[in-house]
Amino acid sequence: MFKKLDFETKVGGLFGIIAIIATIVEMNLAGFTPEAITGGIKDIAGTIVIVLIFVFAARHLFDKRPKETFENVLSEELSQWEKRNSPLVLKATDYPRIDESTHEVLDKDKWCRCRFYLLTNLEKIIESAPNEDLLEKYSVNAGRGNGRFVEIPVDFFKKDIIFYLNISTFKGRADAKKVKPEDEIENLSGHMKASILEKFKDLCTVHSDKNTISVRLLPGVELNADTAREIIKLLDYVFLLYAITC
């Protein structure tokens, strides 16, 4: 049981025991008179309070848990987001390109933090359980079977989060409506832009093109743990819009 106690509790307990023993010795030297006993009880009670305050303060001062920052929360949340949505969403292993020895980004612009592909060849999931070969194949630009879903920037105030609307993702919808896929995608991008802006108006501005939706954080937004989680909510929301409309 003693081994399970943390260091701060052990130190606080040790000093508390020493103080209580000293108080009892003091009462003994005073002959255990009513006055000495009453004073000793007060001293012991005061010692216990001080020890508890010490333990509480020490735990906060020496808390080994990492402090939540925008970067570490975003990194962890992106990893969890990918796991939740795999294999439909897969983190790119081919972009941005990283030097394995220095871990430096090799791509010229160096603006992109990470890219995620969207699996469009859904038959591959239905036919068999996702395996390592499937994940490896569609974690790169496969040409067919997947397409870019989102690219996330390093600097959220200078570059946009870019969502891509691929023909392969929405071709079935366009065929059902008997319209050109390009026209349907352009129509969808406008509607998605309005929906994202309405839901996240306090977080970002939104612009749409023929086949992209670009999202940039507002200048006054603080880069903290809460903002990192809001970005993940944004990814979830756009992914939901894709699922509804494709």
SERO-4910 file (N, C-alpha, C, O; in steps of 0.05 Angstrom, whole numbers):
BEGIN
 pado doro    nc1    nc2    nc3   cac1   cac2   cac3    cc1    cc2    cc3    oc1    oc2    oc3
  Met    A     16    -24      0      0      0      0     17     25      0     12     44    -15
  Phe    A     39     25     17     56     48     19     70     55     -7     73     78    -14
  Lys    A     77     34    -22     91     38    -48     73     51    -68     84     64    -87
  Lys    A     47     49    -66     28     61    -85     25     91    -81     15    105    -98
  Leu    A     34    101    -57     31    130    -52     52    145    -68     74    136    -72
  Asp    A     44    170    -77     63    186    -92     83    199    -73     79    199    -49
  Phe    A    104    210    -85    126    222    -69    117    245    -51    125    246    -28
  Glu    A     99    262    -62     90    285    -46     74    276    -21     77    288      0
  Thr    A     58    256    -24     42    246     -2     60    234     19     56    237     43
  Lys    A     81    219     11    100    207     30    114    228     46    117    226     70
  Val    A    124    249     32    139    270     46    120    285     65    128    291     88
  Gly    A     96    291     56     77    305     73     70    289     97     68    299    120
  Gly    A     65    263     93     59    245    116     82    243    135     77    242    160
  Leu    A    107    242    126    130    240    143    132    265    161    135    262    186
  Phe    A    130    288    149    131    313    166    108    314    185    110    324    207
  Gly    A     84    305    176     61    305    193     65    287    218     58    295    240
  Ile    A     76    263    213     81    245    236    101    257    255     97    255    280
  Ile    A    122    269    244    143    281    262    130    304    279    135    306    303
  Ala    A    113    320    266    101    342    280     82    332    302     81    343    324
  Ile    A     66    311    296     48    300    315     63    287    339     55    291    362
  Ile    A     85    273    333    101    261    355    112    283    373    112    281    397
  Ala    A    122    305    360    133    327    375    111    339    393    117    348    416
  Thr    A     87    341    383     65    352    399     58    334    423     54    344    445
  Ile    A     58    308    419     52    289    440     74    291    462     69    291    486
  Val    A     99    292    453    122    295    472    119    320    488    124    321    512
  Glu    A    110    342    475    107    367    488     85    365    509     87    376    531
  Met    A     63    351    502     41    347    522     50    331    545     43    336    568
  Asn    A     67    311    540     78    294    561     95    310    581     93    306    605
  Leu    A    112    327    569    129    343    586    113    363    603    121    371    625
  Ala    A     89    370    593     72    388    608     54    373    627     38    385    641
  Gly    A     58    347    629     43    331    648     15    323    639     -2    316    656
  Phe    A      9    325    614    -18    319    603    -40    333    619    -61    321    625
  Thr    A    -36    358    625    -56    374    637    -78    380    617    -73    378    593
  Pro    A   -103    386    626   -124    393    607   -116    414    587   -122    413    564
  Glu    A   -101    434    597    -92    456    580    -73    446    559    -74    454    535
  Ala    A    -54    428    568    -34    417    549    -48    400    528    -40    400    504
  Ile    A    -67    383    537    -81    366    518    -97    382    497    -96    376    473
  Thr    A   -112    402    507   -127    420    489   -109    433    469   -115    434    445
  Gly    A    -87    444    479    -68    458    461    -56    438    441    -51    445    418
  Gly    A    -50    413    450    -38    393    433    -57    385    410    -49    382    387
  Ile    A    -83    382    417   -103    375    397   -105    397    376   -107    391    352
  Lys    A   -104    422    384   -105    444    365    -80    444    347    -82    448    323
  Asp    A    -57    438    359    -32    437    343    -33    414    323    -25    417    300
  Ile    A    -44    391    331    -46    368    313    -65    374    290    -59    368    267
  Ala    A    -88    386    297   -107    393    276    -94    413    256    -98    410    231
  Gly    A    -80    433    267    -67    452    249    -46    439    232    -42    446    208
  Thr    A    -31    419    243    -11    405    228    -23    390    205    -12    390    183
  Ile    A    -45    376    210    -59    361    189    -67    379    166    -64    371    142
  Val    A    -78    402    172    -86    421    151    -62    430    135    -64    431    110
  Ile    A    -40    437    149    -16    446    134     -5    424    116      3    429     94
  Val    A     -5    399    126      5    376    110    -12    373     85     -2    368     64
  Leu    A    -39    375     88    -57    371     65    -52    393     44    -52    388     20
  Ile    A    -48    418     54    -42    440     36    -15    435     21    -13    440     -3
  Phe    A      4    425     36     30    419     24     28    398      2     38    401    -20
  Val    A     13    377      8     10    355    -12     -4    365    -37      4    359    -59
  Phe    A    -26    381    -33    -41    392    -55    -23    410    -73    -24    407    -97
  Ala    A     -8    428    -60      9    447    -75     31    432    -89     37    438   -112
  Ala    A     43    412    -76     65    397    -88     56    382   -112     71    380   -132
  Arg    A     32    371   -111     22    356   -134     18    374   -159     23    366   -181
  His    A     10    399   -154      6    417   -176     33    428   -187     36    431   -211
  Leu    A     52    432   -168     78    442   -177     94    421   -192    109    428   -211
  Phe    A     91    396   -184    106    375   -197     89    356   -214     96    333   -220
  Asp    A     67    367   -223     49    352   -241     64    344   -267     73    362   -281
  Lys    A     67    319   -271     82    309   -294     66    307   -320     77    301   -341
  Arg    A     40    312   -318     24    311   -342     31    334   -361     35    356   -352
  Pro    A     34    328   -387     41    350   -406     19    371   -407     -4    365   -407
  Lys    A     28    396   -409      9    418   -411     -4    417   -438      9    412   -459
  Glu    A    -30    421   -439    -45    421   -464    -38    447   -480    -43    469   -470
  Thr    A    -28    443   -504    -23    465   -522    -38    460   -548    -48    438   -552
  Phe    A    -39    480   -564    -53    477   -590    -40    455   -606    -54    438   -618
  Glu    A    -13    455   -607      1    435   -624     -2    407   -614     -9    389   -630
  Asn    A      2    402   -588      1    374   -580    -28    363   -579    -33    339   -585
  Val    A    -48    381   -574    -76    372   -575    -84    367   -604    -98    347   -609
  Leu    A    -76    384   -622    -83    380   -650    -71    355   -661    -84    339   -675
  Ser    A    -46    350   -654    -33    325   -663    -47    300   -653    -52    282   -669
  Glu    A    -54    300   -628    -67    277   -616    -95    274   -627   -104    251   -633
  Glu    A   -110    296   -630   -137    295   -640   -138    286   -669   -157    272   -677
  Leu    A   -119    295   -685   -118    287   -713   -113    257   -715   -125    243   -732
  Ser    A    -96    247   -698    -90    218   -698   -115    202   -691   -121    182   -703
  Gln    A   -130    212   -670   -155    198   -662   -176    201   -684   -192    182   -688
  Trp    A   -177    224   -697   -197    228   -718   -192    209   -741   -211    197   -752
  Glu    A   -167    205   -748   -160    186   -769   -168    158   -762   -179    144   -779
  Lys    A   -163    150   -737   -170    123   -728   -200    119   -729   -210     97   -737
  Arg    A   -216    139   -721   -245    137   -721   -256    133   -749   -276    119   -753
  Asn    A   -244    145   -768   -255    146   -795   -241    127   -815   -248    126   -839
  Ser    A   -220    113   -805   -207     94   -822   -225     69   -828   -239     61   -809
  Pro    A   -225     58   -852   -207     64   -875   -219     84   -895   -207     88   -916
  Leu    A   -242     96   -889   -253    116   -907   -235    140   -911   -231    150   -933
  Val    A   -222    148   -889   -203    170   -889   -176    160   -881   -173    147   -860
  Leu    A   -156    165   -898   -129    155   -893   -108    178   -895   -109    193   -914
  Lys    A    -91    179   -875    -70    200   -876    -50    194   -898    -40    171   -900
  Ala    A    -43    214   -914    -25    210   -936      3    204   -926     13    216   -907
  Thr    A     16    184   -939     43    178   -933     62    189   -954     87    186   -952
  Asp    A     50    200   -976     67    211   -998     68    241   -999     82    252  -1016
  Tyr    A     53    255   -981     53    284   -981     45    295   -954     25    285   -943
  Pro    A     59    314   -943     84    325   -954    107    304   -951    106    288   -933
  Arg    A    126    306   -968    149    287   -967    168    296   -945    174    319   -942
  Ile    A    177    276   -929    194    282   -906    221    268   -910    222    245   -918
  Asp    A    243    283   -904    269    271   -903    272    253   -878    270    263   -856
  Glu    A    275    227   -882    275    209   -860    298    213   -840    296    206   -817
  Ser    A    320    225   -850    343    229   -832    341    254   -816    348    255   -792
  Thr    A    330    276   -828    328    302   -814    300    309   -806    296    327   -790
  His    A    280    294   -816    252    299   -811    242    326   -822    222    337   -814
  Glu    A    258    337   -841    250    363   -853    231    358   -876    232    337   -890
  Val    A    213    377   -880    194    375   -903    209    382   -928    222    403   -930
  Leu    A    207    365   -948    223    368   -973    207    385   -994    220    398  -1011
  Asp    A    181    385   -992    165    399  -1013    171    429  -1012    173    441   -990
  Lys    A    172    441  -1035    183    468  -1038    168    488  -1022    180    505  -1009
  Asp    A    141    487  -1022    126    508  -1008    125    504   -977    124    523   -962
  Lys    A    127    479   -969    128    472   -940    104    483   -924    106    489   -900
  Trp    A     81    487   -938     59    499   -924     41    478   -910     26    483   -891
  Cys    A     42    453   -921     23    433   -913     32    416   -890     54    405   -890
  Arg    A     16    415   -869     22    399   -846     16    369   -852     33    352   -845
  Cys    A     -7    364   -864    -14    336   -871    -37    336   -890    -52    355   -892
  Arg    A    -39    314   -905    -61    310   -924    -76    284   -916    -63    265   -907
  Phe    A   -102    284   -921   -118    259   -918   -132    253   -944   -144    270   -957
  Tyr    A   -131    227   -951   -145    218   -975   -172    206   -966   -176    196   -944
  Leu    A   -191    208   -985   -217    196   -981   -220    172   -999   -216    174  -1023
  Leu    A   -226    149   -988   -229    125  -1003   -256    126  -1019   -277    129  -1007
  Thr    A   -254    123  -1045   -278    124  -1062   -285     97  -1073   -308     92  -1082
  Asn    A   -266     78  -1072   -272     51  -1081   -283     35  -1057   -269     18  -1045
  Leu    A   -308     40  -1051   -320     28  -1027   -324     -2  -1029   -327    -16  -1009
  Glu    A   -324    -12  -1054   -326    -41  -1057   -304    -56  -1043   -307    -79  -1034
  Lys    A   -281    -43  -1041   -258    -56  -1028   -263    -61   -999   -253    -81   -988
  Ile    A   -279    -44   -986   -286    -48   -958   -307    -70   -956   -306    -86   -937
  Ile    A   -327    -69   -974   -349    -88   -973   -340   -116   -979   -349   -136   -966
  Glu    A   -321   -119   -998   -312   -145  -1007   -297   -160   -985   -299   -184   -982
  Ser    A   -280   -145   -970   -264   -158   -949   -257   -138   -927   -259   -114   -931
  Ala    A   -250   -148   -904   -242   -131   -882   -217   -115   -890   -199   -126   -903
  Pro    A   -216    -89   -883   -192    -73   -889   -167    -86   -878   -166    -95   -855
  Asn    A   -146    -88   -894   -121    -99   -885    -98    -79   -891   -103    -57   -902
  Glu    A    -74    -87   -883    -51    -69   -886    -46    -62   -915    -38    -39   -921
  Asp    A    -50    -81   -934    -46    -75   -962    -65    -54   -972    -57    -36   -988
  Leu    A    -90    -55   -964   -110    -36   -972   -102     -8   -961   -103     12   -976
  Leu    A    -95     -6   -936    -88     19   -923    -63     31   -937    -62     55   -941
  Glu    A    -44     14   -942    -19     24   -955    -25     34   -983    -14     55   -991
  Lys    A    -41     20   -998    -46     27  -1026    -61     54  -1027    -54     71  -1044
  Tyr    A    -80     59  -1010    -96     83  -1012    -87    105   -994   -101    125   -990
  Ser    A    -64    102   -982    -51    124   -966    -33    141   -984    -20    160   -974
  Val    A    -33    134  -1009    -18    150  -1029    -37    157  -1052    -59    146  -1053
  Asn    A    -29    174  -1070    -45    182  -1092    -47    158  -1111    -29    153  -1127
  Ala    A    -69    143  -1110    -71    118  -1124    -80    122  -1153    -80    103  -1169
  Gly    A    -89    146  -1160    -99    151  -1187   -129    144  -1189   -145    160  -1199
  Arg    A   -136    120  -1180   -164    112  -1179   -169     99  -1152   -151     86  -1141
  Gly    A   -193    102  -1142   -200     89  -1117   -198    107  -1093   -209    101  -1072
  Asn    A   -184    129  -1095   -184    149  -1074   -180    177  -1085   -174    180  -1109
  Gly    A   -183    197  -1069   -179    224  -1077   -173    241  -1053   -178    234  -1030
  Arg    A   -161    265  -1058   -155    283  -1036   -181    291  -1022   -201    299  -1035
  Phe    A   -181    290   -996   -203    300   -980   -197    327   -967   -211    346   -971
  Val    A   -174    328   -953   -168    353   -939   -137    356   -936   -123    336   -932
  Glu    A   -128    381   -938   -100    387   -932   -100    408   -910   -114    428   -911
  Ile    A    -84    403   -890    -83    420   -866    -57    435   -864    -36    422   -866
  Pro    A    -58    461   -861    -33    477   -863    -17    477   -837    -27    469   -816
  Val    A      7    486   -839     24    490   -816     15    516   -801     12    516   -777
  Asp    A     11    537   -817      3    563   -806    -26    568   -813    -33    572   -837
  Phe    A    -44    568   -794    -73    570   -799    -82    598   -805   -105    602   -813
  Phe    A    -64    618   -802    -71    646   -807    -61    655   -835    -70    675   -845
  Lys    A    -42    640   -846    -30    647   -872    -40    629   -894    -40    637   -917
  Lys    A    -47    604   -887    -57    585   -907    -83    573   -898    -91    574   -875
  Asp    A    -98    563   -918   -124    552   -913   -124    522   -908   -106    507   -917
  Ile    A   -144    513   -893   -152    485   -893   -167    481   -919   -187    494   -924
  Ile    A   -158    463   -936   -171    459   -963   -184    432   -965   -172    411   -962
  Phe    A   -210    433   -969   -226    408   -974   -230    406  -1005   -236    425  -1019
  Tyr    A   -227    381  -1015   -229    376  -1043   -254    360  -1049   -260    340  -1036
  Leu    A   -269    368  -1070   -293    354  -1079   -285    340  -1105   -283    352  -1126
  Asn    A   -281    313  -1103   -272    298  -1126   -296    287  -1143   -317    280  -1132
  Ile    A   -292    286  -1169   -312    275  -1186   -319    246  -1179   -343    239  -1179
  Ser    A   -299    230  -1172   -304    202  -1165   -322    199  -1141   -337    180  -1138
  Thr    A   -321    219  -1122   -337    218  -1098   -366    224  -1104   -384    211  -1092
  Phe    A   -371    242  -1122   -399    252  -1126   -410    245  -1153   -432    254  -1161
  Lys    A   -397    227  -1168   -406    220  -1194   -433    205  -1193   -451    210  -1210
  Gly    A   -437    188  -1173   -462    174  -1170   -485    193  -1166   -507    189  -1177
  Arg    A   -481    213  -1150   -502    233  -1145   -509    248  -1171   -532    253  -1177
  Ala    A   -488    256  -1186   -492    271  -1211   -507    253  -1231   -525    263  -1245
  Asp    A   -499    228  -1233   -512    210  -1252   -542    206  -1245   -559    206  -1262
  Ala    A   -548    205  -1219   -575    201  -1210   -592    226  -1217   -616    223  -1223
  Lys    A   -580    249  -1217   -594    274  -1223   -592    281  -1253   -604    300  -1263
  Lys    A   -576    264  -1268   -573    268  -1297   -561    296  -1303   -571    310  -1321
  Val    A   -541    303  -1288   -526    328  -1293   -497    321  -1295   -488    300  -1287
  Lys    A   -481    340  -1305   -453    337  -1307   -440    336  -1278   -448    353  -1262
  Pro    A   -422    318  -1273   -409    318  -1247   -396    344  -1239   -398    353  -1216
  Glu    A   -384    358  -1258   -371    384  -1252   -391    404  -1243   -386    419  -1224
  Asp    A   -415    404  -1256   -436    423  -1248   -447    417  -1220   -452    435  -1204
  Glu    A   -450    391  -1215   -461    383  -1189   -441    390  -1166   -449    398  -1144
  Ile    A   -416    386  -1172   -395    392  -1152   -394    422  -1146   -392    430  -1123
  Glu    A   -396    438  -1167   -396    467  -1163   -420    476  -1146   -418    493  -1129
  Asn    A   -443    463  -1152   -467    469  -1137   -464    461  -1107   -471    476  -1089
  Leu    A   -452    437  -1103   -449    428  -1075   -429    445  -1060   -434    450  -1036
  Ser    A   -408    453  -1072   -387    469  -1058   -399    495  -1047   -392    503  -1025
  Gly    A   -417    507  -1063   -430    532  -1053   -448    526  -1029   -448    542  -1010
  His    A   -463    505  -1030   -481    498  -1008   -465    490   -983   -472    498   -961
  Met    A   -443    475   -987   -427    467   -964   -413    491   -951   -411    493   -927
  Lys    A   -404    509   -968   -392    534   -958   -411    548   -939   -403    556   -917
  Ala    A   -436    552   -948   -455    566   -931   -461    551   -905   -463    563   -884
  Ser    A   -462    525   -906   -468    508   -883   -445    510   -863   -449    513   -839
  Ile    A   -420    508   -873   -396    510   -855   -395    537   -842   -389    539   -818
  Leu    A   -399    558   -858   -397    585   -848   -418    590   -826   -412    604   -806
  Glu    A   -442    580   -829   -463    584   -810   -455    570   -783   -460    581   -762
  Lys    A   -444    546   -784   -438    531   -760   -413    540   -746   -411    539   -722
  Phe    A   -393    550   -762   -367    557   -751   -360    586   -755   -337    593   -759
  Lys    A   -380    604   -755   -375    632   -761   -357    646   -741   -345    666   -748
  Asp    A   -356    636   -717   -338    648   -697   -309    637   -698   -292    647   -684
  Leu    A   -305    618   -716   -279    605   -718   -264    613   -744   -240    616   -743
  Cys    A   -278    615   -766   -264    617   -791   -280    632   -813   -304    638   -810
  Thr    A   -266    639   -834   -279    648   -859   -278    624   -878   -262    607   -876
  Val    A   -297    625   -897   -299    602   -916   -302    613   -945   -318    631   -950
  His    A   -287    601   -963   -290    608   -991   -292    582  -1007   -281    561  -1000
  Ser    A   -308    583  -1029   -311    559  -1045   -303    565  -1074   -306    588  -1084
  Asp    A   -293    544  -1087   -286    546  -1116   -302    524  -1130   -321    513  -1118
  Lys    A   -295    518  -1154   -310    498  -1169   -309    470  -1156   -328    455  -1155
  Asn    A   -285    464  -1145   -283    437  -1133   -267    438  -1106   -257    417  -1098
  Thr    A   -266    461  -1094   -252    463  -1067   -268    481  -1049   -283    498  -1057
  Ile    A   -264    476  -1023   -274    493  -1002   -250    501   -984   -237    483   -973
  Ser    A   -245    526   -982   -222    536   -967   -231    550   -941   -248    567   -941
  Val    A   -218    541   -919   -226    551   -892   -201    563   -879   -180    550   -878
  Arg    A   -203    588   -869   -181    600   -855   -190    611   -828   -212    623   -826
  Leu    A   -174    608   -808   -181    617   -781   -183    648   -781   -167    661   -794
  Leu    A   -202    658   -765   -205    687   -762   -180    698   -747   -169    684   -730
  Pro    A   -172    723   -754   -148    734   -741   -148    735   -711   -127    732   -698
  Gly    A   -172    738   -699   -173    741   -670   -174    714   -655   -175    714   -630
  Val    A   -175    692   -669   -177    666   -656   -151    658   -642   -129    661   -654
  Glu    A   -152    649   -617   -129    641   -603   -122    612   -610   -139    595   -612
  Leu    A    -96    607   -613    -87    579   -618    -82    565   -592    -60    564   -582
  Asn    A   -104    554   -581   -102    539   -556   -115    512   -560   -124    504   -582
  Ala    A   -117    497   -538   -127    469   -539   -156    469   -549   -164    451   -564
  Asp    A   -173    488   -541   -201    489   -549   -203    494   -579   -220    482   -592
  Thr    A   -186    511   -590   -186    516   -619   -178    491   -634   -190    485   -655
  Ala    A   -159    476   -624   -151    451   -637   -174    432   -639   -178    419   -659
  Arg    A   -190    430   -617   -213    412   -617   -235    423   -636   -250    407   -647
  Glu    A   -237    449   -639   -257    460   -657   -250    453   -686   -267    448   -703
  Ile    A   -224    453   -692   -215    445   -719   -223    416   -725   -231    409   -747
  Ile    A   -220    399   -705   -228    371   -709   -259    369   -713   -268    353   -729
  Lys    A   -274    385   -698   -303    386   -702   -309    395   -731   -328    385   -743
  Leu    A   -294    414   -741   -297    423   -769   -293    400   -788   -308    396   -807
  Leu    A   -271    385   -784   -266    361   -801   -289    341   -800   -298    331   -821
  Asp    A   -299    336   -776   -321    317   -773   -346    327   -788   -360    312   -801
  Tyr    A   -351    353   -785   -375    365   -798   -374    363   -828   -393    355   -841
  Val    A   -350    370   -840   -348    369   -869   -349    340   -878   -361    334   -899
  Phe    A   -337    322   -863   -339    293   -870   -368    284   -870   -376    268   -887
  Leu    A   -384    294   -851   -412    287   -850   -427    298   -874   -444    284   -886
  Leu    A   -420    322   -882   -432    334   -906   -426    317   -931   -443    313   -948
  Tyr    A   -402    307   -933   -394    289   -955   -411    264   -954   -422    255   -975
  Ala    A   -414    252   -930   -429    227   -928   -458    231   -935   -470    213   -947
  Ile    A   -469    254   -929   -497    259   -934   -502    263   -964   -522    254   -975
  Thr    A   -483    277   -977   -488    285  -1005   -477    266  -1026   -485    267  -1049
  Cys    A   -458    248  -1019   -446    232  -1040   -464    208  -1047   -457    192  -1065
***
